[in-house]
Amino acid sequence: MNNVELYSKLEIEKHDSDLPLLLKALGHPSRVFIIEYLAKNTKCCGGDICNCLDLAQSTISQHLEILKKAGLVEAKTCGTKTMFKLNRELLFQVGDALQTISKK
C-alpha cells in the first residue's frame, strides 16, 4: 500500500461515522443546488441563495442549517448578514470516500 492509499484509508476510517451524516445532508435536491451555487460563488449571503431558489427563506435557512451541521457549509456573520461558503476540503473528502468504497 502506497502513502496516498494509506492516507486515504486513514481519512476514511476517521470519518466513517460522519459519512452517513454527510450523505444525508446531500440527500435533498435543494441542498445539492446550494452546494453547487456555493461552489460557483466564493462567498454569498442567504439572500443571494433565496434569489436563485423558488423556496421560502425559512426553508432555505433550514437547508443551510443542515449543511452547516454536517460541516459542508461554513457561515460567518458580517453586520446584519450571514455569509456562507462551501467547505471544499470536506466535500472532496466525501468524494474520495465514495470513490474508495466503489473500488472495494
Secondary structure, DSSP 8 states (H G I E B T S, - for coil): --HHHHHHHHHHHHHTTTHHHHHHHT-SHHHHHHHHHHHHSSSEEHHHHHHHSSS-HHHHHHHHHHHHHHTSEEEEEETTEEEEEE-HHHHHHHHHHHHHHHH-
